[in-house]
Amino acid sequence: MDYQKILDELANGKLEKYEVDPQTAFDFQTALRAYGKRQNITGRALRGGKIIYTRAEASD
């Protein structure tokens, strides 16, 4: 899985959201922690362990 591409698309607004299953959550979190623009991405936990990541709203 190319998490770098997914993170770039989330941060740039090309991808509206990305859903992560519990089985891949650790790998995605590892990629997110190493990502330079991680402050532009936010996650929301759902029941069952899924997480939906979206672009963070700008705080002007």
N, CA, C, O and CB atoms as a CASP TS submission, in Angstrom:
PFRMAT TS
TARGET T0000
AUTHOR 0000-0000-0000
METHOD Language model
MODEL 1
PARENT N/A
ATOM      1  N   MET     1       0.857  -1.182   0.000  1.00  0.00           N
ATOM      2  CA  MET     1       0.000   0.000   0.000  1.00  0.00           C
ATOM      3  C   MET     1       0.897   1.238   0.000  1.00  0.00           C
ATOM      4  O   MET     1       1.852   1.322   0.773  1.00  0.00           O
ATOM      5  CB  MET     1      -0.972   0.002   1.236  1.00  0.00           C
ATOM      6  N   ASP     2       0.588   2.180  -0.858  1.00  0.00           N
ATOM      7  CA  ASP     2       1.371   3.411  -0.960  1.00  0.00           C
ATOM      8  C   ASP     2       0.750   4.491  -0.068  1.00  0.00           C
ATOM      9  O   ASP     2       0.015   5.360  -0.538  1.00  0.00           O
ATOM     10  CB  ASP     2       1.447   3.897  -2.438  1.00  0.00           C
ATOM     11  N   TYR     3       1.064   4.412   1.229  1.00  0.00           N
ATOM     12  CA  TYR     3       0.496   5.363   2.181  1.00  0.00           C
ATOM     13  C   TYR     3       0.985   6.783   1.926  1.00  0.00           C
ATOM     14  O   TYR     3       0.257   7.738   2.198  1.00  0.00           O
ATOM     15  CB  TYR     3       0.838   4.948   3.600  1.00  0.00           C
ATOM     16  N   GLN     4       2.189   6.940   1.415  1.00  0.00           N
ATOM     17  CA  GLN     4       2.723   8.272   1.113  1.00  0.00           C
ATOM     18  C   GLN     4       1.819   8.981   0.105  1.00  0.00           C
ATOM     19  O   GLN     4       1.500  10.157   0.278  1.00  0.00           O
ATOM     20  CB  GLN     4       4.171   8.172   0.565  1.00  0.00           C
ATOM     21  N   LYS     5       1.414   8.281  -0.929  1.00  0.00           N
ATOM     22  CA  LYS     5       0.535   8.862  -1.946  1.00  0.00           C
ATOM     23  C   LYS     5      -0.821   9.206  -1.343  1.00  0.00           C
ATOM     24  O   LYS     5      -1.371  10.271  -1.621  1.00  0.00           O
ATOM     25  CB  LYS     5       0.362   7.892  -3.133  1.00  0.00           C
ATOM     26  N   ILE     6      -1.355   8.323  -0.529  1.00  0.00           N
ATOM     27  CA  ILE     6      -2.646   8.570   0.111  1.00  0.00           C
ATOM     28  C   ILE     6      -2.556   9.796   1.014  1.00  0.00           C
ATOM     29  O   ILE     6      -3.447  10.645   0.994  1.00  0.00           O
ATOM     30  CB  ILE     6      -3.101   7.334   0.922  1.00  0.00           C
ATOM     31  N   LEU     7      -1.498   9.897   1.799  1.00  0.00           N
ATOM     32  CA  LEU     7      -1.323  11.049   2.688  1.00  0.00           C
ATOM     33  C   LEU     7      -1.168  12.343   1.896  1.00  0.00           C
ATOM     34  O   LEU     7      -1.726  13.370   2.281  1.00  0.00           O
ATOM     35  CB  LEU     7      -0.106  10.843   3.595  1.00  0.00           C
ATOM     36  N   ASP     8      -0.418  12.307   0.797  1.00  0.00           N
ATOM     37  CA  ASP     8      -0.285  13.491  -0.060  1.00  0.00           C
ATOM     38  C   ASP     8      -1.641  13.926  -0.594  1.00  0.00           C
ATOM     39  O   ASP     8      -1.966  15.114  -0.581  1.00  0.00           O
ATOM     40  CB  ASP     8       0.675  13.209  -1.228  1.00  0.00           C
ATOM     41  N   GLU     9      -2.432  12.969  -1.064  1.00  0.00           N
ATOM     42  CA  GLU     9      -3.742  13.291  -1.623  1.00  0.00           C
ATOM     43  C   GLU     9      -4.698  13.817  -0.551  1.00  0.00           C
ATOM     44  O   GLU     9      -5.505  14.704  -0.830  1.00  0.00           O
ATOM     45  CB  GLU     9      -4.342  12.061  -2.298  1.00  0.00           C
ATOM     46  N   LEU    10      -4.620  13.289   0.659  1.00  0.00           N
ATOM     47  CA  LEU    10      -5.440  13.818   1.760  1.00  0.00           C
ATOM     48  C   LEU    10      -5.028  15.244   2.105  1.00  0.00           C
ATOM     49  O   LEU    10      -5.882  16.123   2.229  1.00  0.00           O
ATOM     50  CB  LEU    10      -5.319  12.919   3.007  1.00  0.00           C
ATOM     51  N   ALA    11      -3.740  15.479   2.260  1.00  0.00           N
ATOM     52  CA  ALA    11      -3.239  16.799   2.655  1.00  0.00           C
ATOM     53  C   ALA    11      -3.524  17.857   1.600  1.00  0.00           C
ATOM     54  O   ALA    11      -3.754  19.020   1.930  1.00  0.00           O
ATOM     55  CB  ALA    11      -1.744  16.735   2.922  1.00  0.00           C
ATOM     56  N   ASN    12      -3.510  17.456   0.330  1.00  0.00           N
ATOM     57  CA  ASN    12      -3.737  18.411  -0.758  1.00  0.00           C
ATOM     58  C   ASN    12      -5.195  18.544  -1.155  1.00  0.00           C
ATOM     59  O   ASN    12      -5.517  19.358  -2.020  1.00  0.00           O
ATOM     60  CB  ASN    12      -2.941  18.009  -1.955  1.00  0.00           C
ATOM     61  N   GLY    13      -6.084  17.774  -0.553  1.00  0.00           N
ATOM     62  CA  GLY    13      -7.500  17.863  -0.850  1.00  0.00           C
ATOM     63  C   GLY    13      -7.936  17.074  -2.074  1.00  0.00           C
ATOM     64  O   GLY    13      -9.092  17.173  -2.484  1.00  0.00           O
ATOM     65  N   LYS    14      -7.051  16.302  -2.659  1.00  0.00           N
ATOM     66  CA  LYS    14      -7.422  15.488  -3.821  1.00  0.00           C
ATOM     67  C   LYS    14      -8.246  14.273  -3.406  1.00  0.00           C
ATOM     68  O   LYS    14      -9.042  13.756  -4.190  1.00  0.00           O
ATOM     69  CB  LYS    14      -6.167  15.033  -4.578  1.00  0.00           C
ATOM     70  N   LEU    15      -8.053  13.829  -2.182  1.00  0.00           N
ATOM     71  CA  LEU    15      -8.795  12.702  -1.630  1.00  0.00           C
ATOM     72  C   LEU    15      -9.611  13.232  -0.461  1.00  0.00           C
ATOM     73  O   LEU    15      -9.060  13.826   0.467  1.00  0.00           O
ATOM     74  CB  LEU    15      -7.837  11.533  -1.184  1.00  0.00           C
ATOM     75  N   GLU    16     -10.919  13.018  -0.503  1.00  0.00           N
ATOM     76  CA  GLU    16     -11.807  13.559   0.525  1.00  0.00           C
ATOM     77  C   GLU    16     -11.626  12.868   1.870  1.00  0.00           C
ATOM     78  O   GLU    16     -11.572  13.518   2.915  1.00  0.00           O
ATOM     79  CB  GLU    16     -13.248  13.434   0.081  1.00  0.00           C
ATOM     80  N   LYS    17     -11.531  11.522   1.829  1.00  0.00           N
ATOM     81  CA  LYS    17     -11.344  10.772   3.066  1.00  0.00           C
ATOM     82  C   LYS    17     -10.691   9.438   2.754  1.00  0.00           C
ATOM     83  O   LYS    17     -10.705   8.971   1.615  1.00  0.00           O
ATOM     84  CB  LYS    17     -12.688  10.564   3.797  1.00  0.00           C
ATOM     85  N   TYR    18     -10.115   8.830   3.793  1.00  0.00           N
ATOM     86  CA  TYR    18      -9.507   7.519   3.667  1.00  0.00           C
ATOM     87  C   TYR    18      -9.839   6.726   4.916  1.00  0.00           C
ATOM     88  O   TYR    18      -9.565   7.168   6.032  1.00  0.00           O
ATOM     89  CB  TYR    18      -7.970   7.621   3.456  1.00  0.00           C
ATOM     90  N   GLU    19     -10.426   5.564   4.730  1.00  0.00           N
ATOM     91  CA  GLU    19     -10.840   4.727   5.851  1.00  0.00           C
ATOM     92  C   GLU    19      -9.812   3.624   6.090  1.00  0.00           C
ATOM     93  O   GLU    19      -9.406   2.920   5.165  1.00  0.00           O
ATOM     94  CB  GLU    19     -12.235   4.120   5.591  1.00  0.00           C
ATOM     95  N   VAL    20      -9.404   3.492   7.341  1.00  0.00           N
ATOM     96  CA  VAL    20      -8.397   2.505   7.726  1.00  0.00           C
ATOM     97  C   VAL    20      -9.056   1.443   8.603  1.00  0.00           C
ATOM     98  O   VAL    20      -9.737   1.762   9.578  1.00  0.00           O
ATOM     99  CB  VAL    20      -7.203   3.182   8.472  1.00  0.00           C
ATOM    100  N   ASP    21      -8.845   0.185   8.247  1.00  0.00           N
ATOM    101  CA  ASP    21      -9.347  -0.935   9.041  1.00  0.00           C
ATOM    102  C   ASP    21      -8.398  -1.205  10.201  1.00  0.00           C
ATOM    103  O   ASP    21      -7.228  -0.827  10.151  1.00  0.00           O
ATOM    104  CB  ASP    21      -9.514  -2.203   8.166  1.00  0.00           C
ATOM    105  N   PRO    22      -8.904  -1.862  11.250  1.00  0.00           N
ATOM    106  CA  PRO    22      -8.031  -2.166  12.393  1.00  0.00           C
ATOM    107  C   PRO    22      -6.790  -2.972  12.014  1.00  0.00           C
ATOM    108  O   PRO    22      -5.746  -2.828  12.649  1.00  0.00           O
ATOM    109  CB  PRO    22      -8.810  -2.923  13.438  1.00  0.00           C
ATOM    110  N   GLN    23      -6.889  -3.814  10.989  1.00  0.00           N
ATOM    111  CA  GLN    23      -5.759  -4.652  10.596  1.00  0.00           C
ATOM    112  C   GLN    23      -4.607  -3.840  10.007  1.00  0.00           C
ATOM    113  O   GLN    23      -3.454  -4.260  10.103  1.00  0.00           O
ATOM    114  CB  GLN    23      -6.214  -5.690   9.594  1.00  0.00           C
ATOM    115  N   THR    24      -4.891  -2.699   9.408  1.00  0.00           N
ATOM    116  CA  THR    24      -3.852  -1.887   8.783  1.00  0.00           C
ATOM    117  C   THR    24      -3.580  -0.577   9.536  1.00  0.00           C
ATOM    118  O   THR    24      -2.773   0.242   9.094  1.00  0.00           O
ATOM    119  CB  THR    24      -4.242  -1.579   7.356  1.00  0.00           C
ATOM    120  N   ALA    25      -4.254  -0.387  10.666  1.00  0.00           N
ATOM    121  CA  ALA    25      -4.146   0.878  11.402  1.00  0.00           C
ATOM    122  C   ALA    25      -2.716   1.162  11.864  1.00  0.00           C
ATOM    123  O   ALA    25      -2.256   2.300  11.774  1.00  0.00           O
ATOM    124  CB  ALA    25      -5.078   0.858  12.606  1.00  0.00           C
ATOM    125  N   PHE    26      -2.015   0.151  12.353  1.00  0.00           N
ATOM    126  CA  PHE    26      -0.653   0.373  12.846  1.00  0.00           C
ATOM    127  C   PHE    26       0.270   0.817  11.717  1.00  0.00           C
ATOM    128  O   PHE    26       1.047   1.756  11.888  1.00  0.00           O
ATOM    129  CB  PHE    26      -0.105  -0.902  13.504  1.00  0.00           C
ATOM    130  N   ASP    27       0.194   0.153  10.569  1.00  0.00           N
ATOM    131  CA  ASP    27       1.034   0.522   9.429  1.00  0.00           C
ATOM    132  C   ASP    27       0.724   1.941   8.949  1.00  0.00           C
ATOM    133  O   ASP    27       1.634   2.703   8.622  1.00  0.00           O
ATOM    134  CB  ASP    27       0.840  -0.477   8.279  1.00  0.00           C
ATOM    135  N   PHE    28      -0.561   2.291   8.908  1.00  0.00           N
ATOM    136  CA  PHE    28      -0.927   3.638   8.473  1.00  0.00           C
ATOM    137  C   PHE    28      -0.440   4.672   9.475  1.00  0.00           C
ATOM    138  O   PHE    28       0.066   5.722   9.079  1.00  0.00           O
ATOM    139  CB  PHE    28      -2.446   3.753   8.286  1.00  0.00           C
ATOM    140  N   GLN    29      -0.586   4.393  10.769  1.00  0.00           N
ATOM    141  CA  GLN    29      -0.124   5.325  11.801  1.00  0.00           C
ATOM    142  C   GLN    29       1.385   5.546  11.720  1.00  0.00           C
ATOM    143  O   GLN    29       1.862   6.663  11.922  1.00  0.00           O
ATOM    144  CB  GLN    29      -0.500   4.805  13.191  1.00  0.00           C
ATOM    145  N   THR    30       2.123   4.502  11.431  1.00  0.00           N
ATOM    146  CA  THR    30       3.569   4.622  11.281  1.00  0.00           C
ATOM    147  C   THR    30       3.909   5.563  10.131  1.00  0.00           C
ATOM    148  O   THR    30       4.787   6.416  10.259  1.00  0.00           O
ATOM    149  CB  THR    30       4.205   3.243  11.048  1.00  0.00           C
ATOM    150  N   ALA    31       3.213   5.406   9.009  1.00  0.00           N
ATOM    151  CA  ALA    31       3.439   6.284   7.858  1.00  0.00           C
ATOM    152  C   ALA    31       3.011   7.715   8.174  1.00  0.00           C
ATOM    153  O   ALA    31       3.680   8.664   7.768  1.00  0.00           O
ATOM    154  CB  ALA    31       2.679   5.764   6.626  1.00  0.00           C
ATOM    155  N   LEU    32       1.906   7.876   8.892  1.00  0.00           N
ATOM    156  CA  LEU    32       1.416   9.207   9.243  1.00  0.00           C
ATOM    157  C   LEU    32       2.394   9.939  10.159  1.00  0.00           C
ATOM    158  O   LEU    32       2.624  11.136   9.986  1.00  0.00           O
ATOM    159  CB  LEU    32       0.048   9.106   9.913  1.00  0.00           C
ATOM    160  N   ARG    33       2.962   9.244  11.119  1.00  0.00           N
ATOM    161  CA  ARG    33       3.926   9.876  12.045  1.00  0.00           C
ATOM    162  C   ARG    33       5.169  10.361  11.322  1.00  0.00           C
ATOM    163  O   ARG    33       5.772  11.358  11.720  1.00  0.00           O
ATOM    164  CB  ARG    33       4.330   8.895  13.148  1.00  0.00           C
ATOM    165  N   ALA    34       5.554   9.668  10.269  1.00  0.00           N
ATOM    166  CA  ALA    34       6.738  10.053   9.502  1.00  0.00           C
ATOM    167  C   ALA    34       6.429  11.090   8.434  1.00  0.00           C
ATOM    168  O   ALA    34       7.345  11.619   7.806  1.00  0.00           O
ATOM    169  CB  ALA    34       7.355   8.836   8.859  1.00  0.00           C
ATOM    170  N   TYR    35       5.152  11.388   8.219  1.00  0.00           N
ATOM    171  CA  TYR    35       4.732  12.303   7.159  1.00  0.00           C
ATOM    172  C   TYR    35       4.970  13.748   7.583  1.00  0.00           C
ATOM    173  O   TYR    35       4.611  14.134   8.695  1.00  0.00           O
ATOM    174  CB  TYR    35       3.247  12.085   6.808  1.00  0.00           C
ATOM    175  N   GLY    36       5.564  14.540   6.715  1.00  0.00           N
ATOM    176  CA  GLY    36       5.931  15.914   7.034  1.00  0.00           C
ATOM    177  C   GLY    36       4.770  16.867   7.250  1.00  0.00           C
ATOM    178  O   GLY    36       4.900  17.836   7.998  1.00  0.00           O
ATOM    179  N   LYS    37       3.638  16.611   6.609  1.00  0.00           N
ATOM    180  CA  LYS    37       2.487  17.509   6.723  1.00  0.00           C
ATOM    181  C   LYS    37       1.365  16.877   7.537  1.00  0.00           C
ATOM    182  O   LYS    37       0.191  17.098   7.240  1.00  0.00           O
ATOM    183  CB  LYS    37       1.971  17.889   5.336  1.00  0.00           C
ATOM    184  N   ARG    38       1.706  16.097   8.554  1.00  0.00           N
ATOM    185  CA  ARG    38       0.673  15.368   9.282  1.00  0.00           C
ATOM    186  C   ARG    38      -0.309  16.273  10.019  1.00  0.00           C
ATOM    187  O   ARG    38      -1.413  15.839  10.347  1.00  0.00           O
ATOM    188  CB  ARG    38       1.313  14.438  10.259  1.00  0.00           C
ATOM    189  N   GLN    39       0.072  17.519  10.283  1.00  0.00           N
ATOM    190  CA  GLN    39      -0.846  18.451  10.942  1.00  0.00           C
ATOM    191  C   GLN    39      -2.013  18.813  10.028  1.00  0.00           C
ATOM    192  O   GLN    39      -3.005  19.375  10.492  1.00  0.00           O
ATOM    193  CB  GLN    39      -0.102  19.721  11.371  1.00  0.00           C
ATOM    194  N   ASN    40      -1.910  18.499   8.736  1.00  0.00           N
ATOM    195  CA  ASN    40      -2.980  18.777   7.783  1.00  0.00           C
ATOM    196  C   ASN    40      -3.994  17.644   7.708  1.00  0.00           C
ATOM    197  O   ASN    40      -4.959  17.735   6.950  1.00  0.00           O
ATOM    198  CB  ASN    40      -2.399  19.030   6.412  1.00  0.00           C
ATOM    199  N   ILE    41      -3.794  16.583   8.478  1.00  0.00           N
ATOM    200  CA  ILE    41      -4.650  15.409   8.415  1.00  0.00           C
ATOM    201  C   ILE    41      -5.188  15.104   9.805  1.00  0.00           C
ATOM    202  O   ILE    41      -4.452  15.153  10.791  1.00  0.00           O
ATOM    203  CB  ILE    41      -3.883  14.195   7.843  1.00  0.00           C
ATOM    204  N   THR    42      -6.466  14.790   9.875  1.00  0.00           N
ATOM    205  CA  THR    42      -7.079  14.452  11.152  1.00  0.00           C
ATOM    206  C   THR    42      -7.815  13.127  11.018  1.00  0.00           C
ATOM    207  O   THR    42      -8.300  12.777   9.943  1.00  0.00           O
ATOM    208  CB  THR    42      -8.041  15.572  11.620  1.00  0.00           C
ATOM    209  N   GLY    43      -7.891  12.397  12.127  1.00  0.00           N
ATOM    210  CA  GLY    43      -8.560  11.109  12.123  1.00  0.00           C
ATOM    211  C   GLY    43      -9.716  11.090  13.095  1.00  0.00           C
ATOM    212  O   GLY    43      -9.699  11.759  14.128  1.00  0.00           O
ATOM    213  N   ARG    44     -10.735  10.301  12.738  1.00  0.00           N
ATOM    214  CA  ARG    44     -11.899  10.147  13.610  1.00  0.00           C
ATOM    215  C   ARG    44     -12.156   8.658  13.773  1.00  0.00           C
ATOM    216  O   ARG    44     -12.403   7.951  12.796  1.00  0.00           O
ATOM    217  CB  ARG    44     -13.163  10.883  13.030  1.00  0.00           C
ATOM    218  N   ALA    45     -12.097   8.186  15.014  1.00  0.00           N
ATOM    219  CA  ALA    45     -12.293   6.762  15.300  1.00  0.00           C
ATOM    220  C   ALA    45     -13.779   6.420  15.253  1.00  0.00           C
ATOM    221  O   ALA    45     -14.630   7.175  15.723  1.00  0.00           O
ATOM    222  CB  ALA    45     -11.697   6.391  16.683  1.00  0.00           C
ATOM    223  N   LEU    46     -14.057   5.264  14.675  1.00  0.00           N
ATOM    224  CA  LEU    46     -15.416   4.750  14.602  1.00  0.00           C
ATOM    225  C   LEU    46     -15.520   3.490  15.450  1.00  0.00           C
ATOM    226  O   LEU    46     -14.508   2.928  15.871  1.00  0.00           O
ATOM    227  CB  LEU    46     -15.825   4.463  13.135  1.00  0.00           C
ATOM    228  N   ARG    47     -16.729   3.058  15.693  1.00  0.00           N
ATOM    229  CA  ARG    47     -16.928   1.800  16.404  1.00  0.00           C
ATOM    230  C   ARG    47     -16.361   0.663  15.575  1.00  0.00           C
ATOM    231  O   ARG    47     -16.426   0.683  14.346  1.00  0.00           O
ATOM    232  CB  ARG    47     -18.427   1.562  16.709  1.00  0.00           C
ATOM    233  N   GLY    48     -15.818  -0.304  16.240  1.00  0.00           N
ATOM    234  CA  GLY    48     -15.256  -1.448  15.553  1.00  0.00           C
ATOM    235  C   GLY    48     -13.795  -1.280  15.198  1.00  0.00           C
ATOM    236  O   GLY    48     -13.201  -2.181  14.606  1.00  0.00           O
ATOM    237  N   GLY    49     -13.196  -0.146  15.545  1.00  0.00           N
ATOM    238  CA  GLY    49     -11.773   0.054  15.321  1.00  0.00           C
ATOM    239  C   GLY    49     -11.389   0.745  14.032  1.00  0.00           C
ATOM    240  O   GLY    49     -10.205   0.987  13.799  1.00  0.00           O
ATOM    241  N   LYS    50     -12.354   1.072  13.186  1.00  0.00           N
ATOM    242  CA  LYS    50     -12.028   1.780  11.949  1.00  0.00           C
ATOM    243  C   LYS    50     -11.744   3.247  12.250  1.00  0.00           C
ATOM    244  O   LYS    50     -12.273   3.813  13.206  1.00  0.00           O
ATOM    245  CB  LYS    50     -13.178   1.650  10.922  1.00  0.00           C
ATOM    246  N   ILE    51     -10.908   3.847  11.423  1.00  0.00           N
ATOM    247  CA  ILE    51     -10.583   5.267  11.550  1.00  0.00           C
ATOM    248  C   ILE    51     -10.748   5.906  10.187  1.00  0.00           C
ATOM    249  O   ILE    51     -10.286   5.368   9.180  1.00  0.00           O
ATOM    250  CB  ILE    51      -9.135   5.483  12.103  1.00  0.00           C
ATOM    251  N   ILE    52     -11.413   7.064  10.155  1.00  0.00           N
ATOM    252  CA  ILE    52     -11.553   7.813   8.909  1.00  0.00           C
ATOM    253  C   ILE    52     -10.664   9.043   9.007  1.00  0.00           C
ATOM    254  O   ILE    52     -10.807   9.864   9.914  1.00  0.00           O
ATOM    255  CB  ILE    52     -13.051   8.211   8.637  1.00  0.00           C
ATOM    256  N   TYR    53      -9.746   9.153   8.058  1.00  0.00           N
ATOM    257  CA  TYR    53      -8.840  10.298   7.995  1.00  0.00           C
ATOM    258  C   TYR    53      -9.326  11.266   6.932  1.00  0.00           C
ATOM    259  O   TYR    53      -9.732  10.861   5.843  1.00  0.00           O
ATOM    260  CB  TYR    53      -7.388   9.847   7.698  1.00  0.00           C
ATOM    261  N   THR    54      -9.279  12.553   7.262  1.00  0.00           N
ATOM    262  CA  THR    54      -9.665  13.607   6.337  1.00  0.00           C
ATOM    263  C   THR    54      -8.673  14.746   6.454  1.00  0.00           C
ATOM    264  O   THR    54      -7.827  14.774   7.347  1.00  0.00           O
ATOM    265  CB  THR    54     -11.107  14.098   6.615  1.00  0.00           C
ATOM    266  N   ARG    55      -8.797  15.677   5.536  1.00  0.00           N
ATOM    267  CA  ARG    55      -7.966  16.892   5.598  1.00  0.00           C
ATOM    268  C   ARG    55      -8.450  17.749   6.745  1.00  0.00           C
ATOM    269  O   ARG    55      -9.652  17.961   6.903  1.00  0.00           O
ATOM    270  CB  ARG    55      -8.014  17.691   4.255  1.00  0.00           C
ATOM    271  N   ALA    56      -7.530  18.242   7.541  1.00  0.00           N
ATOM    272  CA  ALA    56      -7.871  19.092   8.688  1.00  0.00           C
ATOM    273  C   ALA    56      -8.334  20.452   8.173  1.00  0.00           C
ATOM    274  O   ALA    56      -7.849  20.944   7.154  1.00  0.00           O
ATOM    275  CB  ALA    56      -6.652  19.252   9.657  1.00  0.00           C
ATOM    276  N   GLU    57      -9.262  21.037   8.883  1.00  0.00           N
ATOM    277  CA  GLU    57      -9.738  22.368   8.534  1.00  0.00           C
ATOM    278  C   GLU    57      -8.675  23.395   8.857  1.00  0.00           C
ATOM    279  O   GLU    57      -7.988  23.291   9.873  1.00  0.00           O
ATOM    280  CB  GLU    57     -11.043  22.695   9.269  1.00  0.00           C
ATOM    281  N   ALA    58      -8.541  24.383   7.999  1.00  0.00           N
ATOM    282  CA  ALA    58      -7.573  25.468   8.237  1.00  0.00           C
ATOM    283  C   ALA    58      -8.036  26.304   9.413  1.00  0.00           C
ATOM    284  O   ALA    58      -9.223  26.605   9.540  1.00  0.00           O
ATOM    285  CB  ALA    58      -7.400  26.360   6.972  1.00  0.00           C
ATOM    286  N   SER    59      -7.099  26.680  10.276  1.00  0.00           N
ATOM    287  CA  SER    59      -7.433  27.506  11.441  1.00  0.00           C
ATOM    288  C   SER    59      -6.814  28.884  11.272  1.00  0.00           C
ATOM    289  O   SER    59      -5.715  29.153  11.755  1.00  0.00           O
ATOM    290  CB  SER    59      -6.939  26.844  12.759  1.00  0.00           C
ATOM    291  N   ASP    60      -7.542  29.753  10.575  1.00  0.00           N
ATOM    292  CA  ASP    60      -7.055  31.119  10.326  1.00  0.00           C
ATOM    293  C   ASP    60      -7.587  32.080  11.356  1.00  0.00           C
ATOM    294  O   ASP    60      -7.283  33.271  11.305  1.00  0.00           O
ATOM    295  CB  ASP    60      -7.451  31.590   8.930  1.00  0.00           C
TER
END
